[in-house]
Structures are given as C-alpha cells and as structure tokens.
C-alpha cells in the first residue's frame, strides 16, 4: 500500500499517553505494516531492526507499543485496524487494475 488514511484526532486520542519514543515507534511500525502489507515480525530483534530502533530506550518503546496496540499470532504482530485497511485495499485491487 502506498496510502492509508490517518485520522489525526483518533490517533491523538489513542496515543496521547505515549512517550516521544513510543509515538515514533508506533508510527514506524504502522507505516512498515502498511508498506509490507503483513504483520510485524514476531521476533522483537527483527521488528526493532525493521523500524530502526537501535537504543535500549527505542527497543523498549517498540516492545511497549507492540504489547499495547498489537496482538501476537503465529505469523507475527497483528493490528486490527491495519488488517482491516489492508483487506479493503486488496478487495479493491481488481478495480484498480482496470
């Protein structure tokens, strides 16, 4: 996906309690999720590498955000909102190709 809707008020309401690092981690995780159209890797080290979380504070922020906003399944960390948007996007693919 090259585009996703970002509702600023909804985002702010859901994330106003996050630290600066957690907010950045969440934003990067969501963008990665949409770009790859797949869940975040289950392995924390790989998830951190994918979103460039290099310091302990950054890695802790990734872990905190994953625990709060994502659900770990066999194939990785899922976010319900992302999954729904990706499914809607994929359902519209035949129309976009025409």
C-alpha positions as CSV (number, residue, x, y, z in Angstrom):
1,X,0.0,0.0,0.0
2,X,1.3,3.4,-0.8
3,X,-1.5,5.3,1.0
4,X,-3.5,4.9,4.2
5,X,-6.0,7.2,6.0
6,X,-4.6,8.9,9.0
7,X,-7.3,10.3,11.3
8,X,-5.3,12.8,13.4
9,X,-7.9,13.2,16.2
10,X,-8.3,9.4,16.5
11,X,-4.5,8.9,16.5
12,X,-4.0,11.6,19.1
13,X,-6.8,10.2,21.3
14,X,-5.3,6.7,21.2
15,X,-1.7,7.7,21.7
16,X,-1.7,10.9,23.9
17,X,-0.2,8.9,26.8
18,X,2.8,7.6,24.8
19,X,6.3,8.9,25.3
20,X,8.0,10.6,22.3
21,X,9.9,7.3,21.6
22,X,6.8,5.2,21.8
23,X,4.9,7.5,19.5
24,X,7.7,7.3,16.9
25,X,7.9,3.5,17.3
26,X,4.1,3.2,16.8
27,X,4.2,5.5,13.7
28,X,7.1,3.5,12.2
29,X,5.5,0.1,13.0
30,X,2.2,1.2,11.4
31,X,4.0,2.5,8.2
32,X,6.0,-0.7,7.9
33,X,2.9,-2.7,8.3
34,X,1.0,-0.9,5.6
35,X,4.0,-0.8,3.2
36,X,4.7,-4.6,3.6
37,X,1.0,-5.5,3.9
38,X,1.9,-8.0,6.5
39,X,2.2,-8.3,10.3
40,X,5.3,-7.1,12.2
41,X,7.8,-9.9,12.6
42,X,7.2,-11.9,15.8
43,X,10.9,-11.7,16.7
44,X,11.5,-8.5,18.7
45,X,15.0,-8.1,17.5
46,X,13.9,-8.3,13.9
47,X,10.9,-5.9,14.5
48,X,13.3,-3.4,16.0
49,X,15.7,-3.7,13.1
50,X,12.9,-3.1,10.6
51,X,11.9,0.2,12.3
52,X,15.5,1.2,13.1
53,X,15.1,1.0,16.9
54,X,18.8,0.9,17.9
55,X,19.0,2.1,21.5
56,X,17.6,0.3,24.6
57,X,15.0,3.1,25.0
58,X,13.9,2.7,21.4
59,X,13.7,-1.1,21.6
60,X,11.7,-0.8,24.9
61,X,9.4,1.6,23.1
62,X,8.8,-0.9,20.3
63,X,8.1,-3.7,22.8
64,X,5.7,-1.4,24.8
65,X,3.8,-0.4,21.6
66,X,3.6,-3.9,20.3
67,X,2.1,-5.1,23.7
68,X,-0.4,-2.3,23.7
69,X,-1.6,-1.9,20.1
70,X,-0.8,-5.3,18.5
71,X,-1.7,-9.0,19.1
72,X,0.9,-11.6,18.6
73,X,-0.1,-14.5,16.4
74,X,1.8,-17.3,14.7
75,X,2.7,-15.2,11.8
76,X,3.7,-12.0,13.7
77,X,2.3,-9.0,15.4
78,X,-1.2,-8.0,14.1
79,X,-3.0,-4.7,14.3
80,X,-6.7,-4.9,13.7
81,X,-7.1,-1.5,12.1
82,X,-4.2,-2.3,9.7
83,X,-5.5,-5.7,8.9
84,X,-8.9,-4.2,8.0
85,X,-7.5,-1.5,5.8
86,X,-5.2,-3.9,4.0
87,X,-8.1,-6.3,3.4
88,X,-10.2,-3.4,2.0
89,X,-7.3,-2.4,-0.2
90,X,-6.8,-5.9,-1.5
91,X,-10.5,-6.3,-2.2
92,X,-10.3,-3.3,-4.5
93,X,-7.2,-4.5,-6.5
94,X,-9.2,-5.8,-9.5
95,X,-10.9,-2.4,-9.9
96,X,-7.6,-0.6,-9.7
97,X,-6.0,-2.8,-12.4
98,X,-8.8,-1.9,-14.8
